[in-house]
Amino acid sequence: MTDLDHRPPASRTVGPPLLPDSIGAVAVQPDFLAGAPYKVPATRYTSPEFARLENERLWPTVWQYACTVDHVAAPGDAFECRLGMLSAVVVRDHDGRLQAFQNVCRHRGNTLCAGHQRGLSELRCPYHRWAWDLQGRLHEVPSRRGFGALDPAGLGLVPVAVDSFGPLVFVNFDPGAPPLAEWLEGIPADSEWVGLDQFRCVATATTAVPCNWKVVADGFSETYHIQGIHQEMLASIDDVHAPQRIWDRHSVSYQPYGVPSPRLGRDVDPQAVWASFRAVMGERTGPGSEDHSPPPVPEGATVQDVIADRIKAAQASAGVDLERFTTEGILRLAQYNLFPNATLLVWADMVNLLVARPGPTADTGELVSCVFARMPDPGSERRPPLDLVRPPEADFGLVLNADVSVLLTMQRGLSQPGFEEVVLSAEECRIVNFHRNLERQLGLLAEGG
């Protein structure tokens, strides 16, 4: 059976609702499997034909992350966004509005804009110097007389839909695309508690990885692997009682930090919780990450309260007030999986974004990571982030190092002739939801599925 013949059964998304927590999100644990594992053909990750189908039916039709608002904060700022063979240029025009265009000169097809640029007054092709204003209108053609009756109105840049959500800018190449707010479903309301507009992008890193982009996306869509490659986290994250919520396209997992995994048993020493948290997320509690000895726990408090107070104090030293957040609110991660290729990790004090993009072949991809910091004031100045290009062997930190290291071994395994199907469990329901949406987007899902 090839992937292009794959017709999975319809899924179900019913399950017991959970009570609202301290920050107001109601989580629903979905049930997709109806008593059997969900299977995905391995060719989905290795087939050039499947990659071509994605290039035809997925990437030109979906809203996807392009850059941060900080990249295009001021008039004349422009950013090139590459999405496989697609390329868009996002620009802030002189009226302060976001614009986006297909990144192609209407003369001979050269790429107009490369990388991140600032202070532009126009978009000018470096090849023959045709130029457009920041609203995409053609305004200069060198040696224009040689073209005869040239109609500038018919040679404007091809528009691309563009909009923002919090500090993120999204584009869609489909002129009939629904509004971004509609595409995002319940995510804006579910994340409203954190105030995403108060975050600014500090740095981005782009890494070419030796695997299909879906290997990257799948890896950031479940906590089942924590017991395997992230054992140092088990003393400070509950990877079992992490409720998951499925909308239609998108999903979220709510992961409690500062508490031990039930996999370690009932009697986990608070010192082990503290040491694990400091090893994994020590930067959140301020300087001295090498100190794994827990501070005294006040009477009536818990080690979780101590960790949360340390995080609040670290943020207060930077002028950020987190006193309105409870211990649970500080230590809970909301991990949003935005179809098709972005994972947004939201804490009260920090936001990270991980984006999976296709490479030039089916067995290559790209990982884009962005780090955001909360500002003392919602109106804090926006500054261009530091944009880095990193090789896979670079140091990404304790946790992400393990995630990146497994990408090569995953792709090699998926390519073995005896491996035909990926087998998914209920814990991996966000991956299942992703693949069902992928099938729907590519026209592979049976009618009514």
N, C-alpha and C positions, 0 to 999 in steps of 0.2 A: 504494500500500500504506500503510495506517495502522499506527501502532505497536501498536494493540490486536490486529492480525492477525499481528504479527511472531512468527515461530517459528524462531529460529536453530538451527543444528546443534549437536550435543553437542560440548563442548570436551574437550581432553586436557591433562593436567597432568604429563606425563612429561618428563624432561630430565636432563642430567648433574648429579649431586650434586657439590658443592664440599666441599673439606676443611674441617673445623672451624677457625675462626679463633681469635684469642687470647682471646676471651671466650666461646667455646663454642657459638655458633650455627652450625648446618649449613644452608646456604642451597641452595635448589633453583631452578634457572632453568626456568620452565614453558614449554610450547609449546602455545598455544591455537589456532594459526591453520591448521595443516594445509595450508600452502602458499598461503593467500589472506588478504587483509585481513579483519578483522572489522567488520561494518557495523551501525550503530545508527541507526534512523530519527530525523531531526531533530525530528519532532513530539514526541518524548519530552521535549524541553526547552521546548516552546512551547504544547502542547495543554492547554486547560483540562480536557478530558475525562481526559487522562492524570493531571493533578494531582489530580482528584477521585478517581481510582482509587487513587492513593497515599494520599490521606486516608482512604480506606475500608479498604485492605488492608495498607499499609506501616506508617504511623506508629502505629496502635493495637496493633501486634503485635510490634514489635522492641524489643530493649534499646537504649537510646540515652542519651547523656550528658545529665545534668540540671544538675549543679553540681559544685563541688569539696567535698571533705571539710572544707576550711577554712571554707566558707560555713555549714556546719551542724555545727560542732565541739562546741558546748556545749549542754546541755539548754535547750530553749526557743528555739534557733535555727531559723529557717524560711527557705525559699527557694522562690520561685515559678519554675517551669520551664514556658515556653511552647513548644509544638511544633506549629506551624501553628495549627489551631483547638483543639488539645488543650492542657490546662493541668493541671499537677500541682503540689502543694505538698509539698516534702520538709521534714521536721522531725525534730529530735533530741528524743526524749521524755525524761521525767524519770528513766527507768531507763538513759539513755544509748544507747538503741537508735534506729537510723534507722527512720523511718516515712515513708510517702508515701501521698497520697490524691488522688483527683480534686478539683481546686480549684473546688468548687461547693457552695453552700449547699443543703441538702436541703429547704429551705422553698420558695423561689421561684427558685432557680437562679443567684443572684448569685455572683460570684467572691469567695472568702474572703480570700485572701492576695495581696498585690501586692509584688513586689520582694523584697528581703532584709531580714528582721526578726530581732531578737535579744531574748532575755529574755522570751519569751512563756510564759504559764501556760496558755493555751487558744487555740483558733482560733475567733474570734468574727466573725460576719458583720456588716459595718458597716451593712447595710440595715435589718434588723429585729432584729438582736442575738441571733439564735440562736447558741449556743456549744457547742463540742465540746472534750473534753480532748485532750491530745497523742497519745493512742492512738486518736482518732477516734470516741469514744463521746459521744453527745449528752448534755449535762448541764444545759442551761438553755434554756427556751423562754419568753420574756416573754408574759404574758397566756395562759398555757397552758390555762386553763379553757375558753377559747373554741374550742379544737380538739376538745373532747370526749374520747373514748377514744384518746388519742395513745400509740402504742407507741414509746418511745425506742429500744428494741433494734433496731427495723426502720428507724431513721432515722440510723444511724451514717454517717460519711463513707465513701465508696466507696474501698476500698483499691487502691493501685497497687503492683506489685512494685518493690522497691528493694534495691540492694546496692551495694557499692563495690569498686573495683579500684585499688590504690595510692591516690593522692590524688583519684580521680575517683568520683563518685556517678552511678549509672545507674538509670533507671526503665523499666518496661514496663507498659503498660496492659492487657495480655492476662493474665487470671487463670490461664490454662493455660501460661504462658511457662516455658521450661526455666530452670534456675538460671543466673545470670550466668556462673559459672565454666565451665559447659558451653558457653554461647553464645560465650565468648571463645576457645574452642579452644586452640591452642598459644601464644597471646600471653603469658599470665602466666609460663609456663615459659621462653619465649624471652627475656623481658625481666627475668628474675630477677637477672641479673648486676648490674643497675644499682641495685637497691634503691629502687624507686619510693616506698616508704613514707617515705623520708628527705626527700622533696621537699615543699615548701609552696607554695601558690599566692600569688604576689605581686600580680598584677593580671589583670583580664579586660577585654576591650573588645568591644562589640557594634556591628556596622556593618550598616545596611541597604544592600543592593547591588542594582543594576538588572539582575539576571539570575536565571535558574532556579537552585535550590539545587544541582542536579547539575553545573552549570558550575563552581561552587566546588569541589565534591567531586572532580571529574575533574582540576582544576588542581593539586591536591595529591596526585595519585596517579601521577605519572610525572616522570622527569627529562629526558625528550626535549626539553622546552622551554627548558632551561638555555642551550643554544647560541643561542636566539633572544632572549629578554627578559632573560636574566641573564648576559650575556657577561662582566661583571666578575667572575663566579665561576669562569670556566673555568680560570684559572691555579691555583686552589686546591681544586678538586673533580674527582674522576674520575667524570664522568657517563656513561661508557661501560661501565666494568667495575664496575657496581653491581648485584650479584646480587639477584634478587627471589625471594621465597618465597610460594607460595600455599597456604593451608589450604583450607577450604571457603568460609566466608563472608568471611574476612579475609585480609590479605596484608601483606608487609613488603618494604622495599627497604633494603639495607645500602650506604651511600654513604661512600666514603673521602674525608675532607677533608685538606687540607695537601699534596695531590699534584695535579699539573696534569692536565687533561683530555687524553687522547690526540688530541683534535681539534687541539691546538696543536702537535703534532709531538713529537719526542723530546728536543730540547735546550731545555728551558724553564729560564731563569735562576732559581735559588733566590730571588733578590730579588723576582722577579715573583710567586712563590708567596707569599712573606711579605706583599708589598704587597696582593695580592688577598685574602688571609685577613684582614688587618687592616681592609681596606675593608669586607668583608662581615660579619665576626664579631669586630671589634676589641674589643668589650666583654668577650669571653671571656678575652682576654689582659691585661686590666687597663687602667688609665688610660693616656692618651696615644694614643688611636686615630688621631690625625692623623699619627703617626710611622710612615711606611711603610719606613724604612730597616731592613734586617734586622740583628739583633745578630750578633756573631761566632758561627760554628758550630764547636764544639769538634771536635778531631780524633777521627775515628771516629763522629761523630754526623751527623745530617742536619738540614735545616731543619724537617722534621717533628718531630724530637726537641726542637728549640728552641721550636717553637710549643706542643707538649705541656707542656714545662717551664714556659713562661710561664702557661699555663692552670692548672697545678698551683699555681704561686706565687700567682696571683690568688685562687684558692680558699683557699689556706693563710692569706692575709691576713684572710679572713673566718672562719677557724677550721675550714675543711673540709679533710680529709686525703684526697687522691686518689692517694697514692703507690702504692696497690695496683694501679692501672691502668697498662697499658703505653701506649706512644705510640699504637699502633693502637687500643687501647681508648678513649683520650681523643679521638681524631680521627675515629672512625667514628660516623656517624649511623645509627640504626635508625629508619626511618620506617614506622610501623604504620598501615595503613588499616583502620579498624574499621567494618564494614558496619553501618548504611548511610551514616553522614554525619560521621565523625570521623577526623582524622589526628593521631596521637600521634608527636611527634618527640623521640627520646630520645638525649641525649648523656650522658657520665659526669657532667658538671657542671651540665647544664641540661636542662629538659624544656619543650616547648611543645605546646599542643593547639590545633587548628583545627577548628571545627565548622561545617558547612553546614546551614542550616535553611530550610524553605520560607517564602515570604512570602505575602501575601494573594492574589496572583495567580500564574499560572504563570511569568511573566517577572520576578518579583521574589524576592529571597531575603534571607538574613541570614548574616553571617560572625561567628562568635564566636571570639575568640582568647584564650588563657590562657597566662601565663608562670609557670613554677615554678622555684624555686631550691632547691638542695640545702642542707640544714641541717647544722650541725656535729654534731648528736646526733639519733638517731632519735626521741627523746622531746621534741624541741624544741616549744615552745609554738606552738599554732595561732592565727593571728590572721585576722580577716576580710580578704579581698583588697580591693584598690581596684577597684571596678567602674565602668567608663567606657562612655559611649555616644559613638561617633565617626562622623562623616560619611565617605563614601568618599574625599573630597578631603583627609582628614587625613594627617599624616605617620606612616606605619607603619614607617619604616625603609627602607633602600636596596632590599632584596630584596622585601619584602612590598608596597612601593609599586608595583612593576612587576606583581606578581600581581593586585593590586586594580584597576589601571588597565586590564587587559585584559578584565575582566569585562563592561564595557559593550559593547566592540567584539565580544566573543564572542556575546552575546545578540542584538545587531543582525544579525550575520551568520547565526546560526541561524534567524532569522525571514524570511530572503529566500526568495521563492517558488521560485527555481531550485535551492536547496540542499536536497536530500532526505535525505542520509545522512552520518553521521559515519564516517570511515574510520580504523580503528585498526590499529596494528602490534604486533609481538611486544614491542617496548620498552614498549608501553602495556598490558601484560597485566593490570596491577592494575585498570585501568579496565574492561577486558573482564570480569574476574572480578566487579567490582561490578555491571555491567549484567546479567550472567547471574544473579546473586543477586537483583537487582531483579525480573527477569522471573519468577523462581521464586516470589518473595514475592507478586507480583501475579497469579500463576496464568497467566502468558503463555508459559511454557516448555513445549515439547512433551514428552510423556511419555517418560521415559528420558533427557532432556536434562540 
